[in-house]
Amino acid sequence: MSLRLSTVILPYRRWHEGGRAAWERAEQLGFHTAYTYDHLSWRVPFRDGPWFGAVPTLTAAAAVTERLRLGTLVTSPNFRHPVTLAKELISLDDISGGRITLGIGAGGTGFDATALGQEPWAPRERANRFAEFVPLLDRLLTQDSVSYEGDFYSAHEARNIPGCVQRPRLPFAVAATGPRGLALAARHGQAWVTTGDPKLYENGTSEQSVQAIRAQAEKLADACAEIGRDASAMDKILLTGFTPDRARPLDSLDAFVDFAGRHRELGFTEIVIHWPVPETVFAAEEKVFEQIVMDAPAQLS
């Protein structure tokens, strides 16, 4: 598989003050997909500033682009319910003409985990919820009417007609590193997403990170093998910015080609880089960023 290059556009700018322009430019540059984060708020320095909703942002982006794929990276159960999320996704897939990918994960304990007034979920409950959330959402996006009664989520004759433009449904990119999440990715995902090993972020090395990601990919392959699926046919997405390399891959074209090449050897089919945000960990020189987007794919083909 060829290596695709995608981006994450953080939803912190007003639409008419740079927000729209970023999505239009992402299409002009030739990115495969432009994602955004699905949070109610995010980490410092964004937490106390403007931050807009993922679904309305993607709807607006769909209206001003034609070829660019769009998606979340990632949506989680923190403040979502499968029934209402399914309706929004089917609508968004229709508006975009079938260009939506749902990045989905179990979520974390920060940011919006308590925004609805609930106590933070323990890791086991988070995993249990995710294990129920994903299969139910799968059903809601592929069946005209769904009734379900689970431990955490319910649906009563939830109707989703006419369904997705993409058949049998829009693709899931499942973010996971643990055994239960990887099993969900193997069974329900068209793609797998990782940010690397968070334990290595502060003091790890690039080589340690590569080894950790290789181990994750091997565990995904094992999960696929258990259900008779060929993991090599599954897309594998690396969201950058959270490995020990930090922003260094965006320092130059050569640095990025080296970084991306090492991860392509692990079987990754898509590398996602953050749209530059000045004065943050996602800062990057605009000219270098655009050079990477325009020239790196040819060097990595």
C-alpha positions as CSV (number, residue, x, y, z in Angstrom):
1,M,0.0,0.0,0.0
2,S,1.1,3.6,-0.7
3,L,1.6,6.0,2.2
4,R,-1.0,8.7,2.4
5,L,-0.6,12.0,4.1
6,S,-3.4,13.6,6.1
7,T,-3.8,16.4,8.6
8,V,-5.7,17.4,11.7
9,I,-7.2,20.9,11.7
10,L,-7.9,22.0,15.3
11,P,-11.3,23.7,15.6
12,Y,-10.1,26.8,17.4
13,R,-10.6,29.5,14.8
14,R,-13.8,31.2,13.9
15,W,-15.0,30.0,10.5
16,H,-14.7,33.4,8.8
17,E,-11.4,34.2,10.6
18,G,-9.2,31.5,9.2
19,G,-11.2,28.4,9.9
20,R,-12.7,28.0,6.4
21,A,-9.4,28.9,4.7
22,A,-7.6,26.0,6.4
23,W,-10.0,23.4,5.1
24,E,-9.9,24.8,1.6
25,R,-6.1,25.0,1.6
26,A,-5.9,21.4,2.8
27,E,-7.8,20.3,-0.3
28,Q,-5.6,22.5,-2.5
29,L,-2.5,20.9,-1.1
30,G,-3.7,17.4,-1.8
31,F,-4.1,15.9,1.6
32,H,-5.9,12.6,1.6
33,T,-8.0,13.4,4.7
34,A,-8.5,16.4,7.0
35,Y,-9.6,15.4,10.5
36,T,-10.6,17.4,13.5
37,Y,-10.8,16.6,17.2
38,D,-14.1,15.7,18.7
39,H,-13.9,17.4,22.1
40,L,-16.1,19.9,24.0
41,S,-12.8,21.5,25.1
42,W,-9.2,20.6,24.9
43,R,-5.9,21.0,26.7
44,V,-3.9,24.1,27.5
45,P,-3.5,26.5,25.7
46,F,-6.8,25.8,23.9
47,R,-8.9,25.0,27.0
48,D,-9.8,28.6,27.9
49,G,-10.0,29.9,24.3
50,P,-12.3,29.4,21.3
51,W,-13.1,25.7,20.5
52,F,-15.9,24.7,18.1
53,G,-17.9,21.5,17.7
54,A,-16.6,18.7,15.4
55,V,-19.8,17.8,13.5
56,P,-20.8,21.4,12.6
57,T,-17.2,22.1,11.6
58,L,-17.0,19.1,9.4
59,T,-20.4,19.9,7.8
60,A,-19.2,23.4,6.9
61,A,-15.9,21.8,5.6
62,A,-17.9,19.5,3.4
63,A,-19.7,22.4,1.8
64,V,-16.5,24.2,0.8
65,T,-14.5,21.1,-0.5
66,E,-15.1,18.5,-3.1
67,R,-12.5,15.8,-3.0
68,L,-10.9,15.9,0.5
69,R,-12.0,13.2,2.8
70,L,-13.1,14.5,6.3
71,G,-13.3,12.9,9.7
72,T,-12.9,12.9,13.4
73,L,-9.8,11.8,15.2
74,V,-11.3,10.8,17.5
75,T,-14.8,10.6,18.7
76,S,-15.4,8.9,22.1
77,P,-18.3,7.9,24.4
78,N,-17.3,10.7,26.8
79,F,-20.2,12.8,25.7
80,R,-21.6,10.9,22.8
81,H,-24.5,8.4,22.5
82,P,-24.6,5.9,19.7
83,V,-28.2,6.8,18.6
84,T,-27.7,10.5,18.3
85,L,-24.2,10.1,16.9
86,A,-25.4,7.7,14.2
87,K,-28.0,10.3,13.0
88,E,-25.4,13.0,12.8
89,L,-22.9,10.8,10.9
90,I,-25.5,9.7,8.3
91,S,-26.4,13.3,7.7
92,L,-22.8,14.3,7.5
93,D,-22.0,11.4,5.1
94,D,-24.9,12.5,2.9
95,I,-23.9,16.2,2.9
96,S,-20.3,15.4,2.0
97,G,-21.2,12.9,-0.7
98,G,-19.7,10.0,1.1
99,R,-16.3,11.5,2.2
100,I,-16.5,10.8,6.0
101,T,-14.3,8.6,8.1
102,L,-15.2,8.2,11.8
103,G,-12.1,8.0,14.0
104,I,-13.3,6.5,17.3
105,G,-11.7,5.7,20.6
106,A,-12.5,4.9,24.2
107,G,-11.6,8.5,25.4
108,G,-9.6,9.6,28.3
109,T,-10.1,11.1,31.8
110,G,-9.4,14.7,31.0
111,F,-10.9,17.5,28.9
112,D,-14.6,16.6,28.5
113,A,-14.8,13.4,30.5
114,T,-16.8,15.1,33.2
115,A,-18.5,17.9,31.2
116,L,-21.9,16.3,31.5
117,G,-21.6,16.1,35.3
118,Q,-20.6,12.4,35.5
119,E,-17.7,11.1,37.6
120,P,-14.6,10.1,35.6
121,W,-15.0,6.5,34.5
122,A,-12.6,3.9,35.7
123,P,-10.5,2.2,33.0
124,R,-12.6,-0.9,33.2
125,E,-15.8,1.0,32.8
126,R,-14.4,3.0,29.9
127,A,-13.4,-0.3,28.1
128,N,-16.8,-1.8,28.8
129,R,-18.6,1.2,27.4
130,F,-16.4,1.3,24.3
131,A,-17.0,-2.5,23.8
132,E,-20.8,-1.8,23.8
133,F,-20.6,1.6,21.9
134,V,-18.8,0.4,18.8
135,P,-21.0,-2.6,17.9
136,L,-24.2,-0.7,18.5
137,L,-23.0,2.2,16.4
138,D,-22.1,-0.3,13.6
139,R,-25.7,-1.6,13.7
140,L,-27.2,1.8,13.8
141,L,-25.3,2.8,10.6
142,T,-26.2,-0.4,8.7
143,Q,-29.8,-1.2,9.7
144,D,-32.9,0.8,9.1
145,S,-34.3,0.2,12.6
146,V,-32.5,-0.9,15.7
147,S,-33.7,-1.9,19.2
148,Y,-31.1,-2.7,21.8
149,E,-30.9,-2.8,25.6
150,G,-27.4,-3.0,27.0
151,D,-25.6,-2.2,30.3
152,F,-24.8,1.4,29.2
153,Y,-26.7,2.2,26.0
154,S,-30.2,1.6,24.7
155,A,-32.0,2.1,21.5
156,H,-35.7,1.7,20.8
157,E,-36.7,1.4,17.2
158,A,-34.0,3.9,16.3
159,R,-34.5,4.6,12.6
160,N,-31.7,5.6,10.2
161,I,-33.1,5.7,6.8
162,P,-31.6,5.9,4.1
163,G,-28.4,5.0,5.8
164,C,-24.9,6.0,4.7
165,V,-23.9,7.0,1.2
166,Q,-20.8,4.8,1.7
167,R,-21.9,1.2,1.9
168,P,-22.4,-0.8,4.0
169,R,-21.5,2.2,6.2
170,L,-18.9,4.9,6.5
171,P,-15.5,3.6,7.6
172,F,-14.4,3.3,11.2
173,A,-10.8,4.1,12.2
174,V,-10.5,2.6,15.7
175,A,-7.9,4.1,18.1
176,A,-6.6,1.3,20.4
177,T,-3.6,-0.1,22.1
178,G,-5.0,-2.5,24.6
179,P,-6.3,-6.0,23.9
180,R,-10.0,-5.2,24.1
181,G,-9.7,-2.1,21.9
182,L,-7.5,-4.0,19.4
183,A,-10.1,-6.7,19.2
184,L,-12.8,-4.1,18.4
185,A,-10.5,-2.6,15.8
186,A,-10.0,-6.0,14.2
187,R,-13.7,-6.8,14.1
188,H,-15.2,-3.4,13.3
189,G,-12.5,-1.2,12.0
190,Q,-11.6,-0.4,8.4
191,A,-8.5,1.2,9.9
192,W,-6.5,1.2,13.1
193,V,-5.2,4.4,14.8
194,T,-2.3,4.9,17.2
195,T,-0.4,7.8,18.6
196,G,2.4,5.6,19.9
197,D,3.2,4.7,23.5
198,P,2.3,7.6,25.8
199,K,4.8,6.3,28.4
200,L,7.6,7.3,26.1
201,Y,6.4,10.8,25.4
202,E,8.6,12.6,27.9
203,N,11.8,10.6,28.2
204,G,11.7,8.0,25.5
205,T,13.8,7.8,22.3
206,S,12.8,7.6,18.7
207,E,14.0,4.0,18.5
208,Q,12.1,3.0,21.6
209,S,8.9,4.5,20.1
210,V,9.3,2.6,16.9
211,Q,9.8,-0.6,18.8
212,A,6.7,0.1,20.9
213,I,4.6,0.9,17.8
214,R,5.8,-2.3,16.2
215,A,4.7,-4.3,19.2
216,Q,1.2,-2.6,19.0
217,A,1.0,-3.5,15.3
218,E,1.9,-7.1,16.1
219,K,-0.8,-7.3,18.7
220,L,-3.3,-6.0,16.1
221,A,-2.2,-8.7,13.7
222,D,-2.8,-11.3,16.5
223,A,-6.3,-9.9,17.1
224,C,-7.1,-10.0,13.4
225,A,-5.8,-13.6,13.1
226,E,-8.1,-14.7,15.9
227,I,-11.1,-13.8,13.8
228,G,-9.6,-14.9,10.5
229,R,-8.9,-11.4,9.2
230,D,-5.8,-10.4,7.3
231,A,-4.3,-7.5,9.2
232,S,-2.1,-6.5,6.2
233,A,-5.3,-5.5,4.3
234,M,-6.3,-3.1,7.1
235,D,-5.3,0.6,6.9
236,K,-3.0,1.7,9.8
237,I,-2.9,5.4,10.8
238,L,-0.3,7.1,12.8
239,L,-1.3,10.4,14.4
240,T,1.9,12.3,14.9
241,G,2.8,14.8,17.6
242,F,2.7,12.4,20.6
243,T,5.8,10.4,20.1
244,P,9.3,11.4,21.5
245,D,10.0,13.0,18.1
246,R,7.5,15.7,19.0
247,A,7.4,18.2,16.2
248,R,10.9,17.3,14.8
249,P,9.5,15.5,11.7
250,L,8.2,18.9,10.5
251,D,11.5,20.6,10.9
252,S,12.4,19.8,7.3
253,L,11.4,17.7,4.3
254,D,14.3,15.3,4.9
255,A,13.3,14.9,8.6
256,F,9.8,14.0,7.7
257,V,10.7,11.6,4.9
258,D,13.0,9.8,7.3
259,F,10.3,9.7,10.1
260,A,7.5,8.6,7.7
261,G,9.7,6.0,6.0
262,R,10.5,4.3,9.3
263,H,6.8,4.0,10.1
264,R,5.9,2.9,6.6
265,E,8.2,-0.1,7.2
266,L,5.9,-1.0,10.1
267,G,3.0,-1.2,7.8
268,F,1.4,2.2,8.2
269,T,-0.6,3.4,5.3
270,E,-1.4,6.9,6.5
271,I,0.5,9.6,8.5
272,V,-1.4,12.4,10.0
273,I,0.3,15.7,10.8
274,H,-1.2,18.7,12.7
275,W,-2.0,21.8,10.8
276,P,0.4,24.4,12.2
277,V,-0.7,26.3,15.3
278,P,1.7,29.1,16.2
279,E,3.1,29.3,19.8
280,T,2.0,25.7,20.6
281,V,3.6,22.3,20.4
282,F,2.1,22.1,16.9
283,A,4.0,25.2,15.6
284,A,5.7,24.7,12.3
285,E,7.1,26.9,9.6
286,E,4.4,27.3,6.9
287,K,6.7,27.0,3.9
288,V,8.3,23.8,5.3
289,F,4.9,22.4,6.1
290,E,3.6,22.9,2.6
291,Q,6.8,21.6,1.1
292,I,6.4,18.4,3.1
293,V,2.8,18.0,1.9
294,M,3.7,18.6,-1.8
295,D,7.0,16.7,-2.1
296,A,7.1,14.0,0.6
297,P,4.5,11.6,-1.0
298,A,6.6,11.3,-4.2
299,Q,9.7,10.5,-2.2
300,L,7.8,7.9,-0.1
301,S,6.1,6.2,-3.1
